Amino acid sequence: MREIFEKYLGFDITQGWEWNNYDPIRARAELNRIAKKRGDIAHRSWRPVIGQPTPHAVTRDDLRKNIRFIQDLVCATDDFLVAKL
């Protein structure tokens, strides 16, 4: 994502990823963690075996935290873009 913004807008959008307890480094790491988890689920999960219950890969609490993170990331990105443009 950084490369796209740097190429077309001339700045690193991730520098605006600051809110509450997040700085750009922590926000990038968290986004990468979520993307990796998504990839693991989508591309590396085995099909369920009948008669063998397995726990969900993502708990409700994880889902709520991830949704909140993405919402906050979008707000930080939008605020940064408004200030830069």
Secondary structure, DSSP 8 states (H G I E B T S, - for coil): -HHHHHHHHSS-GGGG--BTTB-HHHHHHHHHHHHHHHHHHHHH----BTTB----SS-HHHHHHHHHHHHHHHHHHHHHHHHH-
